[in-house]
Protein backbone atom coordinates (compact mmCIF):
# COMPACT_ATOMS: atom_id res chain seq x y z
CA UNK A 1 0.00 0.00 0.00
CA UNK A 2 2.66 2.50 -1.01
CA UNK A 3 2.05 5.85 -2.53
CA UNK A 4 0.38 7.91 0.15
CA UNK A 5 -2.82 9.91 -0.20
CA UNK A 6 -4.32 9.67 -3.66
CA UNK A 7 -4.23 12.23 -6.39
CA UNK A 8 -7.58 10.87 -7.57
CA UNK A 9 -10.09 8.63 -5.81
CA UNK A 10 -13.76 7.80 -5.87
CA UNK A 11 -15.89 9.50 -3.25
CA UNK A 12 -16.79 6.13 -1.70
CA UNK A 13 -13.17 5.04 -1.37
CA UNK A 14 -12.00 8.40 -0.05
CA UNK A 15 -14.76 8.53 2.56
CA UNK A 16 -14.02 4.98 3.77
CA UNK A 17 -10.25 5.52 3.95
CA UNK A 18 -10.54 8.89 5.69
CA UNK A 19 -12.92 7.50 8.32
CA UNK A 20 -10.57 4.60 9.07
CA UNK A 21 -7.49 6.85 8.88
CA UNK A 22 -9.02 9.18 11.49
CA UNK A 23 -9.49 6.20 13.81
CA UNK A 24 -5.99 4.83 13.27
CA UNK A 25 -3.74 7.88 13.10
CA UNK A 26 -3.88 8.78 16.82
CA UNK A 27 -2.79 5.24 17.68
CA UNK A 28 -0.04 5.32 15.06
CA UNK A 29 1.13 8.69 16.35
CA UNK A 30 1.24 7.31 19.89
CA UNK A 31 3.75 4.68 18.73
CA UNK A 32 5.48 6.68 15.96
CA UNK A 33 5.60 10.40 16.78
CA UNK A 34 7.86 11.32 13.87
CA UNK A 35 7.22 13.00 10.58
CA UNK A 36 5.11 10.85 8.26
CA UNK A 37 3.27 9.07 11.08
CA UNK A 38 0.06 10.24 9.42
CA UNK A 39 1.23 8.66 6.17
CA UNK A 40 1.69 5.32 7.90
CA UNK A 41 -1.84 5.70 9.26
CA UNK A 42 -3.10 6.30 5.72
CA UNK A 43 -1.37 3.16 4.43
CA UNK A 44 -2.77 1.12 7.31
CA UNK A 45 -6.28 2.41 6.63
CA UNK A 46 -6.06 1.53 2.93
CA UNK A 47 -4.71 -1.93 3.77
CA UNK A 48 -7.38 -2.48 6.44
CA UNK A 49 -10.07 -1.71 3.86
CA UNK A 50 -8.32 -3.75 1.15
CA UNK A 51 -8.13 -0.69 -1.12
CA UNK A 52 -4.69 -0.85 -2.77
CA UNK A 53 -3.54 2.20 -4.68
CA UNK A 54 -2.58 2.11 -8.35
CA UNK A 55 0.58 4.13 -8.89
CA UNK A 56 0.33 6.13 -12.11
CA UNK A 57 3.17 7.34 -14.28
CA UNK A 58 1.58 10.51 -15.64
CA UNK A 59 1.70 12.88 -12.67
CA UNK A 60 3.19 16.37 -12.63
CA UNK A 61 6.60 15.16 -11.45
CA UNK A 62 7.01 13.23 -14.71
CA UNK A 63 5.76 15.77 -17.27
CA UNK A 64 8.99 15.45 -19.23
CA UNK A 65 7.99 11.93 -20.36
CA UNK A 66 4.43 12.79 -21.45
CA UNK A 67 2.39 15.68 -22.73
CA UNK A 68 1.45 16.77 -19.21
CA UNK A 69 -0.95 15.47 -16.61
CA UNK A 70 -3.49 12.72 -17.11
CA UNK A 71 -6.63 14.88 -17.12
CA UNK A 72 -7.63 13.77 -20.63
CA UNK A 73 -8.15 10.29 -19.15
CA UNK A 74 -10.63 11.76 -16.66
CA UNK A 75 -12.25 14.09 -19.18
CA UNK A 76 -12.95 11.11 -21.47
CA UNK A 77 -15.15 9.42 -18.84
CA UNK A 78 -18.90 9.71 -19.17
CA UNK A 79 -20.93 11.17 -16.31
CA UNK A 80 -22.22 7.67 -15.51
CA UNK A 81 -18.63 6.34 -15.16
CA UNK A 82 -17.12 8.91 -12.80
CA UNK A 83 -17.83 6.95 -9.59
CA UNK A 84 -17.19 3.48 -11.02
CA UNK A 85 -14.36 1.37 -9.71
CA UNK A 86 -11.28 1.24 -11.86
CA UNK A 87 -11.06 -1.53 -14.41
CA UNK A 88 -7.27 -1.10 -14.50
CA UNK A 89 -5.81 -4.36 -13.20
CA UNK A 90 -2.12 -3.80 -13.92
CA UNK A 91 -1.04 -4.26 -10.28
CA UNK A 92 -2.97 -7.46 -9.52
Contact map, one row per residue, 1 for C-alpha under 8 A:
11110000000000000000000000000000000000000011011000011000000000000000000000000000000000000000
11110000000000000000000000000000000000000010000000001000000000000000000000000000000000000000
11111100000000000000000000000000000000000000000000001010000000000000000000000000000000000000
11111100000000000000000000000000000000100110000000000000000000000000000000000000000000000000
00111110000000000000000000000000000000100100000000000000000000000000000000000000000000000000
00111111100000000000000000000000000000000000000000001000000000000000000000000000000000000000
00001111100000000000000000000000000000000000000000000000000000000000000000000000000000000000
00000111110000000000000000000000000000000000000000000000000000000000000000000000000000000000
00000111111011000000000000000000000000000000000000000000000000000000000000000000000000000000
00000001111111000000000000000000000000000000000000000000000000000000000000000000011110000000
00000000111111100000000000000000000000000000000000000000000000000000000000000000001000000000
00000000011111110000000000000000000000000000000000000000000000000000000000000000000000000000
00000000111111111000000000000000000000000000000000100000000000000000000000000000000000000000
00000000111111111100000000000000000000000000000000000000000000000000000000000000000000000000
00000000001111111110000000000000000000000000000000000000000000000000000000000000000000000000
00000000000111111111000000000000000000000000000010000000000000000000000000000000000000000000
00000000000011111111100000000000000000000100110010000000000000000000000000000000000000000000
00000000000001111111110000000000000000000100100000000000000000000000000000000000000000000000
00000000000000111111111000000000000000000000000000000000000000000000000000000000000000000000
00000000000000011111111100000000000000000000100000000000000000000000000000000000000000000000
00000000000000001111111110000000000000001101100000000000000000000000000000000000000000000000
00000000000000000111111111000000000000000000000000000000000000000000000000000000000000000000
00000000000000000011111111100000000000000000000000000000000000000000000000000000000000000000
00000000000000000001111111110000000000001001100000000000000000000000000000000000000000000000
00000000000000000000111111111000000011011100000000000000000000000000000000000000000000000000
00000000000000000000011111111100000000000000000000000000000000000000000000000000000000000000
00000000000000000000001111111110000000000000000000000000000000000000000000000000000000000000
00000000000000000000000111111111100011011000000000000000000000000000000000000000000000000000
00000000000000000000000011111111110011000000000000000000000000000000000000000000000000000000
00000000000000000000000001111111100000000000000000000000000000000000000000000000000000000000
00000000000000000000000000111111100000000000000000000000000000000000000000000000000000000000
00000000000000000000000000011111110010000000000000000000000000000000000000000000000000000000
00000000000000000000000000011111111010000000000000000000000000000000000000000000000000000000
00000000000000000000000000001001111110000000000000000000000000000000000000000000000000000000
00000000000000000000000000000000111111000000000000000000000000000000000000000000000000000000
00000000000000000000000000000000011111110000000000000000000000000000000000000000000000000000
00000000000000000000000010011001111111111000000000000000000000000000000000000000000000000000
00000000000000000000000010011000001111111100000000000000000000000000000000000000000000000000
00011000000000000000000000000000000111111110000000000000000000000000000000000000000000000000
00000000000000000000000010010000000111111111000000000000000000000000000000000000000000000000
00000000000000000000100110010000000011111111100000000000000000000000000000000000000000000000
00011000000000001100100010000000000001111111110000000000000000000000000000000000000000000000
11010000000000000000000000000000000000111111111000000000000000000000000000000000000000000000
10000000000000000000100100000000000000011111111100000000000000000000000000000000000000000000
00000000000000001101100100000000000000001111111110000000000000000000000000000000000000000000
10000000000000001000000000000000000000000111111111110000000000000000000000000000000000000000
10000000000000000000000000000000000000000011111111110000000000000000000000000000000000000000
00000000000000000000000000000000000000000001111111100000000000000000000000000000000000000000
00000000000000011000000000000000000000000000111111100000000000000000000000000000000000000000
00000000000000000000000000000000000000000000011111110000000000000000000000000000000000000000
00000000000010000000000000000000000000000000011111111000000000000000000000000000000000000000
10000000000000000000000000000000000000000000011001111100000000000000000000000000000000000000
11100100000000000000000000000000000000000000000000111110000000000000000000000000000000000000
00000000000000000000000000000000000000000000000000011111000000000000000000000000000000000010
00100000000000000000000000000000000000000000000000001111100000000000000000000000000000000000
00000000000000000000000000000000000000000000000000000111111000000000000000000000000000000000
00000000000000000000000000000000000000000000000000000011111001000000000000000000000000000000
00000000000000000000000000000000000000000000000000000001111101100101110000000000000000000000
00000000000000000000000000000000000000000000000000000001111111100001110000000000000000000000
00000000000000000000000000000000000000000000000000000000011111100001100000000000000000000000
00000000000000000000000000000000000000000000000000000000001111100000000000000000000000000000
00000000000000000000000000000000000000000000000000000000111111111101000000000000000000000000
00000000000000000000000000000000000000000000000000000000011111111111100000000000000000000000
00000000000000000000000000000000000000000000000000000000000001111111000000000000000000000000
00000000000000000000000000000000000000000000000000000000000001111110000000000000000000000000
00000000000000000000000000000000000000000000000000000000010001111111100000000000000000000000
00000000000000000000000000000000000000000000000000000000000000111111100000000000000000000000
00000000000000000000000000000000000000000000000000000000011101110111110000000000000000000000
00000000000000000000000000000000000000000000000000000000011100100111111100000000000000000000
00000000000000000000000000000000000000000000000000000000011000000001111111000000000000000000
00000000000000000000000000000000000000000000000000000000000000000000111111100000000000000000
00000000000000000000000000000000000000000000000000000000000000000000111111110000000000000000
00000000000000000000000000000000000000000000000000000000000000000000011111111000000000000000
00000000000000000000000000000000000000000000000000000000000000000000011111111000000000000000
00000000000000000000000000000000000000000000000000000000000000000000001111111100000000000000
00000000000000000000000000000000000000000000000000000000000000000000000111111100000000000000
00000000000000000000000000000000000000000000000000000000000000000000000011111110110000000000
00000000000000000000000000000000000000000000000000000000000000000000000000111111110000000000
00000000000000000000000000000000000000000000000000000000000000000000000000001111110000000000
00000000000000000000000000000000000000000000000000000000000000000000000000000111111100000000
00000000000000000000000000000000000000000000000000000000000000000000000000001111111100000000
00000000010000000000000000000000000000000000000000000000000000000000000000001111111100000000
00000000011000000000000000000000000000000000000000000000000000000000000000000001111110000000
00000000010000000000000000000000000000000000000000000000000000000000000000000001111111000000
00000000010000000000000000000000000000000000000000000000000000000000000000000000001111100000
00000000000000000000000000000000000000000000000000000000000000000000000000000000000111111000
00000000000000000000000000000000000000000000000000000000000000000000000000000000000011111000
00000000000000000000000000000000000000000000000000000000000000000000000000000000000001111100
00000000000000000000000000000000000000000000000000000000000000000000000000000000000001111111
00000000000000000000000000000000000000000000000000000000000000000000000000000000000000011111
00000000000000000000000000000000000000000000000000000100000000000000000000000000000000001111
00000000000000000000000000000000000000000000000000000000000000000000000000000000000000001111
